[in-house]
Amino acid sequence: MLSWLRRQAERGYERMLRREVSGAPDHVAVIQDGNRRYARKEGGEATDGYRTGAETTEQLLNWCDEFGVQELTLYTFSTENFDRPAEQQESLFDLIEEKLYEFADADRVHDGEVRIRAIGETHMLPERVRDAVRYAESQTEGYDSLHLNIALAYGGRAELLGAARDAAKDVADGTLASEDIDADTVESYLYEGPVRDVDLILRTGGDERTSNFLPWHANGNEAAVFFCTPYWPEFRKLDFLRAIRTYEHRAESWRIARARRALVLVRAMGSAELDEARRVLGQFRDSLPSGEREELDAEEFEADPAAD
């Protein structure tokens, strides 16, 4: 009886969340944490947790398709994971290999035109996993509806350090001028994979940290971050909706902040920057609370010579 009531309450909460969200971020990055803790809680082996978590990943693909997410990056195997016991690594590699082949041949991947790519120090992976990566990438390379990036042997600091070293080498070789280095140049040296900046990072399992994940694509874009307590195998659609709601609220707060900064500039300046400030204010005016909009409209009326 209690489980039935809980399911009904969850369905009602999910319906409420669906009414509250109006869209979805373009690029979601997920730290799938808590697989081993879930397995311990259920009395199983770590591999059982990872396998159940893989089922959640498949569901997440469906939710991304449903809500219009265009890019999904999964933190699947970090460089730090190489420190785990050899037998645990092998079990993980078995599962990753299996799922890459499975995804590459899945009807839902081809029907949804999902492009699969691996990002990270993939040369560190066993040959059999690299073969699976090449197969998945080749089977889906012509698709563009949803980009699925699998972070394997990935570390954000390693990515940035590698980019810095490669750029420094090209400067030393004379093929790159140091004064020509800009953000686009740095991006060209990063792992091939993400095609857009990260809008939302979500992490399961209760830890509130982003663990060296996509620092260039997420931090530079001031991505929204959503932390939740369910372990990854327990992550539900309503949790995903809560994450999207967090993103939307953060985006709305950002628009209000931009509008208020522009309003301060309009009130304070009488220089060449005034036109730009008014342009920004006009763009974000509707984000202001009604009282501030009315105050702004009154000020513009008073300043309009045609009003006399």
C-alpha positions as CSV (number, residue, x, y, z in Angstrom):
1,M,0.0,0.0,0.0
2,L,2.8,2.4,1.0
3,S,4.7,1.7,-2.3
4,W,1.5,2.4,-4.3
5,L,0.9,5.7,-2.5
6,R,4.6,6.6,-3.1
7,R,4.3,5.9,-6.8
8,Q,1.2,8.0,-7.1
9,A,2.8,10.9,-5.2
10,E,5.9,10.7,-7.5
11,R,3.7,10.7,-10.6
12,G,1.8,13.8,-9.3
13,Y,5.1,15.5,-8.5
14,E,6.4,14.7,-12.0
15,R,3.3,16.2,-13.6
16,M,3.7,19.3,-11.5
17,L,7.4,19.6,-12.6
18,R,6.5,19.2,-16.2
19,R,4.2,22.2,-15.9
20,E,6.9,24.2,-14.3
21,V,9.6,23.7,-17.0
22,S,9.2,25.3,-20.4
23,G,12.3,24.0,-22.2
24,A,15.6,22.3,-21.7
25,P,19.3,23.1,-21.8
26,D,21.1,22.4,-25.0
27,H,24.0,20.5,-23.4
28,V,23.7,18.4,-20.2
29,A,26.8,16.9,-18.6
30,V,26.3,14.1,-16.1
31,I,28.5,12.7,-13.3
32,Q,27.0,9.3,-12.7
33,D,28.0,8.8,-9.1
34,G,26.9,6.2,-6.6
35,N,26.9,3.0,-8.5
36,R,29.1,1.1,-6.0
37,R,27.3,2.5,-3.0
38,Y,24.0,1.5,-4.5
39,A,25.3,-2.1,-5.0
40,R,26.5,-2.2,-1.4
41,K,23.1,-1.0,-0.2
42,E,21.4,-3.7,-2.2
43,G,23.9,-6.4,-1.0
44,G,25.5,-6.9,-4.4
45,E,28.8,-6.5,-6.1
46,A,30.1,-3.3,-7.5
47,T,29.6,-4.6,-11.0
48,D,25.9,-5.1,-10.3
49,G,25.7,-1.3,-9.5
50,Y,27.4,-0.4,-12.7
51,R,25.1,-2.6,-14.8
52,T,22.0,-1.2,-13.1
53,G,23.4,2.3,-13.7
54,A,23.8,1.5,-17.4
55,E,20.0,1.0,-17.5
56,T,19.5,4.4,-16.1
57,T,21.8,5.8,-18.8
58,E,19.6,4.3,-21.4
59,Q,16.6,5.9,-19.8
60,L,18.4,9.3,-19.8
61,L,18.8,9.1,-23.5
62,N,15.1,8.7,-23.9
63,W,14.5,11.7,-21.6
64,C,16.9,13.9,-23.5
65,D,15.1,13.0,-26.7
66,E,11.8,13.8,-25.1
67,F,12.8,17.2,-23.7
68,G,14.9,18.4,-26.7
69,V,18.4,18.2,-25.2
70,Q,20.8,18.4,-28.1
71,E,24.0,17.2,-26.5
72,L,24.7,14.8,-23.6
73,T,28.1,14.1,-22.0
74,L,28.6,11.2,-19.6
75,Y,31.5,11.0,-17.1
76,T,31.9,7.2,-17.6
77,F,35.5,6.5,-16.7
78,S,37.9,9.1,-15.2
79,T,41.7,9.0,-15.2
80,E,41.5,8.5,-11.4
81,N,39.5,5.2,-12.1
82,F,42.8,3.6,-13.2
83,D,43.7,3.5,-9.4
84,R,40.9,1.1,-8.7
85,P,41.6,-2.7,-8.3
86,A,42.4,-4.4,-11.5
87,E,39.4,-6.8,-11.4
88,Q,37.0,-3.9,-10.9
89,Q,38.6,-2.1,-13.9
90,E,38.2,-5.2,-16.0
91,S,34.5,-5.5,-15.1
92,L,34.0,-1.9,-16.0
93,F,35.8,-2.3,-19.3
94,D,33.6,-5.3,-20.0
95,L,30.5,-3.3,-19.4
96,I,31.7,-0.2,-21.4
97,E,32.7,-2.4,-24.4
98,E,29.3,-4.2,-24.3
99,K,27.3,-1.0,-24.1
100,L,29.2,0.7,-26.8
101,Y,28.5,-2.1,-29.3
102,E,24.9,-2.3,-28.0
103,F,24.3,1.4,-28.4
104,A,26.0,1.5,-31.8
105,D,23.5,-1.1,-33.1
106,A,20.4,0.1,-31.3
107,D,17.4,1.1,-33.3
108,R,16.6,4.0,-31.0
109,V,20.1,5.4,-31.6
110,H,19.7,5.2,-35.4
111,D,16.1,6.3,-35.4
112,G,17.0,9.3,-33.2
113,E,20.2,10.0,-35.2
114,V,22.4,10.0,-32.1
115,R,26.1,10.6,-32.8
116,I,28.4,8.8,-30.4
117,R,31.9,10.0,-29.6
118,A,34.5,9.3,-27.0
119,I,36.5,12.0,-25.3
120,G,39.5,11.6,-23.1
121,E,42.9,9.8,-23.1
122,T,41.4,6.9,-25.0
123,H,44.9,5.5,-25.9
124,M,45.1,4.5,-22.2
125,L,42.2,2.1,-22.6
126,P,42.5,-1.6,-23.5
127,E,42.5,-2.3,-27.2
128,R,39.2,-4.1,-27.0
129,V,37.5,-1.0,-25.6
130,R,39.2,1.2,-28.2
131,D,37.8,-1.1,-30.9
132,A,34.3,-0.7,-29.5
133,V,34.8,3.1,-29.5
134,R,35.9,3.1,-33.1
135,Y,32.9,0.9,-34.0
136,A,30.4,3.2,-32.2
137,E,31.8,6.3,-33.7
138,S,31.9,4.9,-37.3
139,Q,28.3,3.6,-37.0
140,T,26.9,7.0,-36.0
141,E,29.3,9.5,-37.6
142,G,26.7,10.8,-40.0
143,Y,24.1,11.8,-37.4
144,D,23.5,15.2,-35.8
145,S,20.2,15.2,-33.9
146,L,21.7,14.3,-30.4
147,H,25.4,14.3,-29.7
148,L,26.3,11.7,-27.1
149,N,29.9,12.2,-25.7
150,I,31.3,9.3,-23.6
151,A,34.1,10.6,-21.3
152,L,36.6,7.7,-21.1
153,A,40.0,8.0,-19.4
154,Y,39.0,11.6,-19.0
155,G,40.4,14.3,-16.7
156,G,39.7,18.0,-17.0
157,R,43.1,19.1,-15.9
158,A,44.8,16.6,-18.2
159,E,42.8,18.0,-21.1
160,L,43.9,21.6,-20.3
161,L,47.5,20.7,-19.7
162,G,47.6,18.7,-23.0
163,A,46.2,21.7,-24.8
164,A,48.7,24.0,-23.2
165,R,51.6,21.7,-24.1
166,D,50.5,21.3,-27.7
167,A,50.1,25.0,-28.2
168,A,53.5,25.7,-26.6
169,K,55.1,23.2,-29.0
170,D,53.5,24.8,-32.0
171,V,54.7,28.3,-30.8
172,A,58.2,26.9,-30.4
173,D,58.0,25.3,-33.9
174,G,56.9,28.6,-35.3
175,T,53.6,27.3,-36.6
176,L,51.6,29.4,-34.1
177,A,52.2,32.9,-33.0
178,S,51.7,33.5,-29.3
179,E,49.9,36.7,-29.9
180,D,47.3,34.9,-32.0
181,I,46.3,32.6,-29.2
182,D,42.6,33.2,-28.2
183,A,39.7,31.2,-26.8
184,D,39.1,29.6,-30.2
185,T,42.7,28.6,-30.5
186,V,42.6,26.8,-27.1
187,E,39.4,25.0,-28.0
188,S,41.1,23.7,-31.1
189,Y,43.6,21.9,-28.9
190,L,41.0,20.3,-26.6
191,Y,39.6,16.8,-27.0
192,E,37.4,16.4,-30.0
193,G,33.9,15.9,-28.8
194,P,31.7,18.6,-27.3
195,V,30.3,20.9,-30.0
196,R,28.8,23.4,-27.6
197,D,29.3,24.8,-24.1
198,V,27.8,23.0,-21.2
199,D,24.5,24.5,-19.8
200,L,23.9,22.1,-17.0
201,I,26.0,19.8,-14.9
202,L,24.2,17.3,-12.8
203,R,25.7,14.9,-10.2
204,T,24.0,12.1,-8.4
205,G,25.0,10.4,-5.2
206,G,25.1,13.3,-2.8
207,D,28.6,14.8,-3.3
208,E,28.5,18.5,-4.2
209,R,31.6,18.8,-6.4
210,T,32.1,18.7,-10.2
211,S,35.3,16.5,-10.0
212,N,37.4,18.0,-12.7
213,F,34.7,17.5,-15.3
214,L,34.7,19.7,-18.5
215,P,36.2,22.7,-16.8
216,W,36.6,24.7,-20.1
217,H,33.2,24.0,-21.5
218,A,31.3,24.3,-18.2
219,N,33.1,26.9,-16.0
220,G,33.7,29.2,-18.9
221,N,29.9,29.2,-19.7
222,E,29.0,29.5,-16.0
223,A,26.9,26.4,-16.3
224,A,24.1,25.7,-13.8
225,V,24.9,22.8,-11.4
226,F,22.4,20.4,-9.9
227,F,23.4,18.0,-7.1
228,C,21.0,15.3,-5.9
229,T,21.2,12.5,-3.3
230,P,19.8,9.5,-5.3
231,Y,22.5,7.1,-6.5
232,W,22.8,6.9,-10.2
233,P,20.9,3.6,-10.5
234,E,18.0,5.3,-8.6
235,F,17.9,8.5,-10.7
236,R,14.4,9.1,-12.0
237,K,12.7,11.3,-14.6
238,L,11.4,13.6,-11.9
239,D,15.0,14.1,-10.7
240,F,15.9,15.1,-14.3
241,L,13.0,17.5,-14.4
242,R,14.2,19.0,-11.1
243,A,17.6,19.5,-12.7
244,I,16.0,21.2,-15.7
245,R,14.0,23.5,-13.4
246,T,17.3,24.5,-11.6
247,Y,18.8,25.4,-15.0
248,E,15.8,27.5,-15.9
249,H,15.7,29.3,-12.6
250,R,19.4,30.0,-13.0
251,A,19.0,31.3,-16.5
252,E,16.1,33.6,-15.3
253,S,18.3,34.9,-12.5
254,W,21.0,35.7,-15.0
255,R,18.7,37.6,-17.2
256,I,17.4,39.7,-14.2
257,A,21.0,40.4,-13.1
258,R,21.9,41.6,-16.7
259,A,18.8,43.8,-16.8
260,R,19.5,45.4,-13.5
261,R,23.2,46.1,-14.4
262,A,22.0,47.7,-17.6
263,L,19.5,49.8,-15.7
264,V,22.2,51.1,-13.4
265,L,24.3,52.0,-16.5
266,V,21.4,53.8,-18.1
267,R,20.8,55.9,-15.0
268,A,24.5,56.6,-14.4
269,M,26.0,57.3,-17.9
270,G,25.6,60.0,-20.4
271,S,28.4,58.8,-22.7
272,A,28.9,56.8,-25.9
273,E,28.2,53.6,-23.8
274,L,24.6,54.7,-23.2
275,D,23.3,53.3,-26.4
276,E,24.8,49.9,-25.7
277,A,23.4,49.9,-22.1
278,R,19.9,50.8,-23.5
279,R,20.2,48.0,-26.0
280,V,21.0,45.4,-23.3
281,L,18.3,46.8,-21.1
282,G,15.7,46.6,-23.9
283,Q,16.7,43.0,-24.5
284,F,16.3,41.9,-20.9
285,R,13.6,44.5,-19.8
286,D,10.8,41.8,-19.5
287,S,13.0,39.9,-17.0
288,L,12.7,42.7,-14.4
289,P,10.1,42.5,-11.7
290,S,7.0,44.5,-12.6
291,G,7.8,47.3,-10.1
292,E,11.2,47.9,-11.6
293,R,9.7,47.8,-15.2
294,E,7.1,50.4,-14.2
295,E,9.8,52.6,-12.7
296,L,11.9,52.3,-15.8
297,D,9.0,53.1,-18.1
298,A,8.3,56.2,-16.0
299,E,11.9,57.4,-16.3
300,E,11.9,56.8,-20.1
301,F,8.7,58.9,-20.4
302,E,10.1,61.7,-18.4
303,A,13.3,61.7,-20.6
304,D,11.4,61.6,-23.9
305,P,11.3,65.1,-25.5
306,A,8.2,64.1,-27.4
307,A,6.3,63.8,-24.1
308,D,6.3,67.5,-23.6
